Amino acid sequence: MCSSDLLAIVMQAFAEEGSQAHVIEELFLHFQNEQALNHVSNEQNPSQFCDEENVLLAEMYGSMIIAWSKQGNIERIKYWLMEMEKYPDGFLPLNLAAQIAIVKMYSKARDPIKAEQYINELDLAFEVGRLIAPPDTIICNKVLDAWAKKNNGGKAAAFFECIIKEPDAISYNMVINAYARQGKVEKAEQWACRLIASFCDTPIESRRPQLATFTVLLAAWRRSKACSGTCSCRRYRERVLAGHMDDLSNCCDVRARS
């Protein structure tokens, strides 16, 4: 095993531990100085994820990003992202954990626009063959969470419709939460009904409506001063307490009475 492979393993171990981001950074800087990496792309092999050196470097960068994310240091993550942009095409194939850390950083910084732009970049990288898989539901849900924190149900819904190919219950719940926080409870209720309908049509466990689906609606309706809000709150409370979401038949019963 060469020294760079060993270093990547050590950096990954430190990243998983989570409290030694500065050590990871020092190791990598020392490695760069020692090896005098020139970061020149292989023109005969334009597919970045097949280039062994770039994959290894991506693992190292990913370890730093993950470690700084665990320490909540947004500035260091931004710094290393800018360093990565110096590579050919401004792209290195980060693993899923690092990708999620980046989106979580934008979410924490309350910058869902940047989070969404990053997902679009990953999607484009997949289309041109620089990634072996498109952004999955887990990372896309982080973008929805970012829009929810900005109380923007419309943007969350638009991202859901345009980007997420295989939504799960969490995806729907994020849009529901975004609309509820925005005060658009009727829209939130519509998305709850969409989740129920989706589960009835395709009864996979990942789309099973959760208690959180209705907890958010209950809280939103309670905050509503309108009579219809009180009625809706009571209606949903009765459904949840009656346990109508325990299985598919009960779910379809709820849908029929909506």
N, C-alpha and C positions, 0 to 999 in steps of 0.2 A: 504494500500500500504506500503510495507516494505521500509526501508531506502535506500537499494541498488537500488530498482526500482526508487525511487524519485531522487536519485543522478544521475542515468542514464538519466532521463528526463532533469534535470538541465544542465548536461554536453552537452546534445544534443542541448539545447537552446543556450548555450554559443557558441557551434561550428557553429551553423547557423548564429549567429551574426558575428563571424569571427575574432574579435580583442582581445579575452580573452583566448588565448591558455594557457598562463601561469597559469591562474586561474583554468582552467580545470585540468591541470597537478597537481596543488597543492591539489585540491579536491580529485583526484584519489589517490595520494600518502597518503593523510590522511586516506582515506577509507581503503587502503591496511593495513596501520599500525593498524587501529582500529579493523578491522575484522580478521587480521592475516590469510589472505587467504593462503591456502596450495596448491591450484592449482593441486589437485590430480584428475585424470580422474576417471570416473565411469566405472569400468571394465565390469559391466553388461550391459552397454549401450554404445557401441563403436561409435554410430552415433553422432558426435559432435554437429550437429545443433539441435538435440533433447534434449540436456542437457541444462536445464534452466540456470544454473550458467554460463556455457560457453557462451551461447547466450548473457546474460547480460554483462559479461566481454567484449565480442566482441563489444557490443554497446559502452561501455566506451572507449575502445581502438580506435574504429572507430571515436568517437567524437574528441579525441585528434589528431588523424592523419588528420582529415578534418580541424580542427582549425589551426594546424601548417601549413597545405598546403595553407590555405588562407593567412597566413602570410609569406609564401615563405621560411619557415625554414626547409630545407632539412635535416639538421643534427638531429633535434629533431624527425622527422619522422623515420629516420634510427634507432635512438636509440630505439624508441618504437617498431619498427618491430623486433629488436633483442630481446627485452624483451618478445615479443609474441612467439618467437621461443623456449622459455623455457617451453612452455606448452606441454602437451602430443602430440606427432607427430609434434610439431612445428606448430600447426594450430588452429586458431579460426575463426569462420564464420563471417567475416566482411561483412557489407552491401555494396551495389553497390557504394554508394557515397564514402565510404572509399577506396574501390578497385580502383575507378577512380582516387582518390587523390594520391594513391601510384604510379599508372602508370604515371600520370602527373608529379610526382616527378622525376621518372626516365627519362621522356622525357625532363624535364627542365635541368636535370643533363647531358643530351646528352648521355644517357646510354640505348639505345634501347635493348641491349642484356639482361639486367636485367629486363626490362619491359616485354620482350617476355618470359623470364623464369618464371616470376610471373604469366602470363596468363596460361602457361603450368601447373603450380602448381594448379591454380584454376580449370583448365580442369580435372586434375587428381583427385582433391578433389570431383568434381561432379561425376566422374566415380565410385569412391569407396563409394559414399553415404554421404560424409561429407558436401556437398553443395546441395541445392535443385534445383539449376539451373546452367548451364554452363556459362562461360563468354559471355556476349551479344555483339552485334555489336558496341554499344556505346563505351565500354571499349576497344574493339579490335581496333577501329579506333584510339584510343590514341596511340597504339603501332605503327600503320602505320604512324602517325604524327611524332613519335620519329624517325623512319627510314627516313622519308622525311627530317627532320632537319639535319640528317647525310648525306644527298644527296646520299642515297643508294636505288635506285629503285629496284634492284634485290632482296634485303632482304625484302623490303616492299611487292613485288609481291609474294615472296615465303610464307610469313606469311599470306597474303590474301588467297592464294590457299589452304594452309594447315589447317588454323584455322577458318576463317570466314565462317560460315554456311549460313548466310542470309545477304549478303552485301547490303549496300544502296549506294546512289550516292556519299556520303561523302567518303565511303570506296574506291570507284574507283578514286575519285578526289585526295585522299591522295597518291595513287600509281602514278597517273599522275604527281602530283607535285614532288614526289620523283625522277622520271625519268627526268622530266624537269630540276630540280635543278642540277641533275647529268650531264646534257648536252646531254642525250640520248632522243632527241626530237621525233625520229621515234617511239621509244618504248612508249613514252607518248601518241603519236597519236594513236597507236594501242590500248592502254587501253581506250582512249576516244571512239574509235569505239566499243570496247567491252561493254562499258556502254550504248551506243546508242542501240546496238543489244539486250542487256539484257532488256532494257526498252521496246523495240518493242516486244520482245518475252513474257515478263511478265510486262504489263503496270501498275505497282503499283507506287503510288505517291513518295514513298521513293527512287525510282530509277530513277526518272525523271532527265535527264541531266540538269545541272545548268549553269548559265552564267559563274560561276567560272571555270567550266570544260574547256571552250574555252579561257577564259582570261589567264589562265596559259599557254596554248599552244601558244596563240598569242605572249605573252611576250617571250617565249622560241624561237619561230621561228624568232622573231625580232632580237634576239641576235645572230642568226645563220647568218654567212656571205655567206653561199652557196646560189646559185640561187634557188635551190629547196626550201630552207627555205623561201625566199621571196615569191615564188609562193604559198606555203602552207599557209603562213601568210595571204596572200590576199584571198585565198580560204576560210579559216575559218572565216575571218572577214566578208566576204560577207554572209556566212551562218548565223552567229550570228546576223548581222544587219538586215537580211531578216526575222528574227524571226521564223526560221524553227523548233525551239524546243517548240513552244507554245502548241502543242497537239500531240497525238499519230500519227495521219496521217501525219503531217509534219515531225515528227521524222522518220517515216518509209521512207519518201521521201528523207531525208538526207542520210539514210542508203543505199538506192538504188543508189544514185549518188556518194557514197564513192568509 
